[in-house]
Amino acid sequence: MTGSPLQLEQDTIAPELVGDSPAMVALRALLRRVAATDSTVLVQGESGTGKELVARLLHAWSPRTASPFVAVNCGAIPGELMESELFGHERGAFTGAQSVRRGRFELAGRGTLFLDEVAEMSPPLQVKLLRVLQERTFERVGGGELLRAYARIVAATHRDLEQQIELGRFREDLYYRLNVVPIQIPPLRERGADILLLADLALRRLDAAGLGRVRLGDGVASALLRYRWPGNVRELHNLMERLVIMHAGSVVTLNDLPAKMHDQVDGAESLLPAEGDDGLHDLLQLVAEPSDPVLPAQGLDLRAYLERIERSLIEQALASCDQVIAHAASMLCLRRTTLVEKIRKYGLREDERSNAAS
């Protein structure tokens, strides 16, 4: 199947961001517009959706592409080392500082500095980052020389920063400095048939790498479409690699999928093309409808019954979204403010604060 020039370009730069779903078409168009600017960008999305890929694509499509792309994971570096990591240090600034070290801001130069998991940054460091964003200058640890910060900042997090502000874990002024251009990456479960396109792409790449080829049998495509994919694209890639390693040269059946996916619908077409077919089969988007409720003979308290269902669904949505309110609201097709009110109504906010404090 031959795609458009734009889609082929996506396949070369960031295969995980290909797809024909409205959400991905809109995302790529937004990246094109934003890449041409110098504006600070805040990328948000669940773990495994491809936030660093978005940052790299912004850099690759920008006028800064000839300059460095420098990434730093704010959650992977101990807090006491993070300041030196970002801003560098002078010789003798602390024990073990035997020479001058350039930080990530200097290394990025006039390129792009990607601050991944920025919500994990300590409060003192949040203050220092805010100053750099305001003044566009910084000093190395132990130094007094003001250095210019020319790099474009792209920050990312899987957390709901507005919720983190409410909990006192993230500075509101820093949030507004970072959130100049917000970019929300849709979770894989909202991308429809893109799931099968990504699975097919992963299998083809694994085959090209010499690991072998598998064919997905009856019902497997439907199971992939109906699964919630809490690990998003990363989880999908891991599953495809596991299937190839365990079943190379054979047809994968529903029983070969993880147990949590065994209850999917049977009867869907295989993902991979048949012999002599240059494209994927037509894909059916299957949606499970709940069975109609039955009214007990003795009747029921309808308001209490509906509230119990509503509370349960909200709890499930929050649990599946790692307590990120914005993502849970999207899953429930609610406005964020509406969901916040319902959380307060059912006392879930207090439960969440208690869990966070424990």
N, C-alpha and C positions, 0 to 999 in steps of 0.2 A: 504494500500500500504506500503510495507516494504522497507525502504531506505537502502543505504549503511551504514556501520559503521561510516564513516566520516560524512555523512549527519545527522545521528542520533545524533552524538556528537554535531554538529552545532545546532540542534534543542534543545538540552539541555542547551548549553551555551549561545547562542545568536540566537534565532529563526528568528529574522529579517534578519539575514545574510544567511539564507538558500537560495537555488535556483540552478537551472541547467543552467542559462544563462552563456555564456562565460565570461562575466564581473565578475560575482560572483565566478565562479570556479577559475579564475585567481586571484581574490582578496584573497580568502581563502588560495591559494597556497603561495601568497606573505606574508600573515600574518604568516604562518608557518615558513617561512625562516627568517623573520625579528624578530620574537619572540625569537629566539634562541640567538640573539645578544644583546649587550648593547647600540646599536646606538640610537641616538635621532631620533624621528619620527615626521613628520608633516602630520597630517591627514586633508585632505580638502574634502569638499562636501557640497551640499546644506543643508539647515535646514531640519531636519527630516529624513536624510538618515542613521543615526546611528553611528555618529562619536564616541560617548562615548562607544558604544558597541564594536567598533573596538579596542579602547584603552583597554577596559576590557579584550577582547579576547587576545590581545598581552600580557597582564599581566598574564592571566590564562595559556597561553601556554609557558610562559618563565620560566627560572630557578628561577625567583624571586617570583613565585606564593605563596610561604609560607610567604612572607613579605607583608606589607600593600599596597593596591591600594588607593591612595588619589587623589580626584578630586577637582578642584576649578574652578568656572566659573568667568573668568576675567571680564566679562561684567556685572555681577550681584552684585559685591561688589564695593562700592564707592572708588574712587581713593585714598582718604586720609587714608583709612583703608587697602588698598591692600598690602602695604609693610609689615605691621604687620601680615596680614593674611598669607603671604608667608614665612616670615623670623622670625616671633615671636617678642616679645619685653621683655625688662627687667622691673622690678618693678620701677615705677616712671618715665618711659621713656616719658610719656605724661599724661595729665589730665585723670584720670580714670584708669590708669595702676597700679592697686593695687597689682599685683603679676606677677611673671614671666610667660610668655605664650609661648608655643612652636608653631612655625609656621608649615606650610604644608610641607616644606622641611624636617624638623626634624621628623614630624609625618610619612612621607613616609619611612624614614630610608633607607634601601637597597631595597625597593620595587619600585613602579612606581608612579610618580607624573604626573597627567593629567591636563594640562593647557587648559581648554576649552575656546573658543572664545578669543584666545590670541591676535587677532588684535584689541581688545577693550582696551588693556592695554595702560596706559598713557605713553608719551615719557620718562619722568623721570624714570618710573619703567622699561621701556624697557632697559634703560642703566644698571640698577641694575641687571636685569635678564641676560643680556649679560655677565656681569662680572662673575656671578655665573657659567654660562656655560663655560666660559673660564678658570676660576681659580678653579672651583669646591669647592669653599669656600664661606661663607657668615657670616654676623654678625646679631644678633638680633637688633631691633630698640632700641637705647639707650645703647647698649652694645659694648664692645671692643674685646670680645673673638671671634677668628676665629673658625667657626664650619665647618666641612666637609659636602659636599653635595654628598651623595652616590646614591641618587635615579636616576632611569632612567626617562628621560623626554619624554613625549608624548604630543605634542601640537596639537590643532585643531582649525579650523576656517571655516566659510562659506564664507568668503570674499576672493577675489583674491588678495593675498599679493603683487604680482608684481605691480598690479594696485595701491594698497595702498602706495607702495614705491614711485611710480610716483607722487602720490598726496601729498607726504611728511608726511604721517600719520604713516608709519612704517619704522623702521631702516633697511637698507639693510644688515648691518653686522649681525644683529640679525636674519634676515631671513635666511642667509646662515648657521648660527649656528643651527637653528631649522630644516632646510630642508636637513638634512643628508640623511634620507630615506623618500621620499615623498610617501604618499598613497592617491590616489584619489578614493573616493567612488562614484560609478555611481548613478545617479538619478533613481528613480523608473521607470520613463517613458522609460528608455533605457534597462530595464530588461525583456521585453517581457512577456512570460508566467509565470515568477516568480510572477507577480502581482496576478494571480489567486491562485498560491500556497500559497502566504502570506495571501490572503483573506481567503482561506480555513483554514489555520492554526489559524488565528485570530478567526474565527467562532467556530472552535472546542474548543479553549481555553475558549471562552466565555460560550459555552455550558457546559464545564467541571466545570466552576465557578458557574454554577447554574442560569445563566441569560436566558437560553433558546436557542432554535435552530431555524434558518430560512433556507429556501431553495431559491436559486437565480433562478428566472424564466427566460423565453426566452428573449434574448437580453441583459440581465444584464451583463453577462460575457464579451460580446463584448464591452459594454459601459465602463467597467472597463479597458479593454485593450487599448481603444482608448483615454481615458482621460489623460491629461498631468500631473496630480498629482503634483502641485506646492508645496504641503506640504509633499510629498514623503511618506515614510512608516508610519510616524506619522498620516498623513491625512487618509491613508487607514485604519489604526486601528480605528481611531475615527469614520469613516463612518461605519465600520462593527459593532461597539458597538452601534451606533445610530440605525442601522437597526434591531439589535436584540432587543433592548429596545422597539422600536416602533412596531415591527412586529413579535414578538416571536411566534413560532408555525405556521407560515403561509409562503406563497411563496411571495418573494419580486419581484415586477415588475419594469419596467423602470420608471413608474410614481412615485414610492416610492423613487427614487434617487433624489439628489439635482437637481434643475432646470438647472444648468450649464451642467449636464450630460444627459439631456433628448434627445439631438439631436444625440445620438449615434446610431450605426447600430443595426437593429433588427435581430433576427433569430439565434443568437449564442446559443450553448448548455448551460444548467445550469452548474454552477461551481461545485456544490456538487454531489457526486456519486449517482447513482440510487440505489434502494434497491438491496442488494445482490452484489453490485459492490464494490470491495475493493480499487479501485483507482479512480483518476479523469478521466473524459472524455478527449479524445484527444482535444487539444486546437488549434484553428486556429488563426494565427497572421494576423489580417486584417489591411490593409494599405489603407488609403483614397488617391485616386489620384485626383488631380485637373482637372476640365474640360478643354478641349482644348480651348485656346483663339481664338477669332474670329477677323479677320482682317477687320477693317472698310472699307467701299466702297471707302472713300476718301483717304485711306492710313494713315500712322502715322509715327512719328519720332521714329524709333525703339530704337535708343540709349537712348533717353530721357525716353521712355516707360520702358525699362529694368532697367535704373537707378532708376526710381521711385519705381518699384517693389522691387529692391534690397534694397534701403533705408528703405522702409516700413518693409520688413522682418527682417532687422537688428534691427530696432527700436523695433519690436515685440519680437525678441529673447532677447534683452537686458532687456526689461521690464519684461518678464516672468522669467528671471534669476536674478532679483534684481540687474541689472547693472554689474554682474560679467562677465567680458570679456571671461575668459576661458570657462565658462559654455555655454555662448552664441555661442562661436566658435564651441564647440562640437555639439550644437544643429543644427548649420548650416553646419556642416562637413567642417569647414575651419580651417586652421592653425591659432593660436592665433595672430601671427604677421600679417597675411593677414587681419584678421578682424580689427586689430588696424589701419592698413592703410586705410581700407574702412571707418572706423569711422572718421578718419581725413579728408578723401576725402569729406564726406557729412557733415562735421562740427558738428558731434554728440559729439565729445570729448568736444568741448566748451560748448555744451548744458549740458553735464554731469557735468562739472566743475561748471557751474552756479548753477545747481540744488544742488550740494554738498555744495556750499558756502551759499546758501539761507537758 
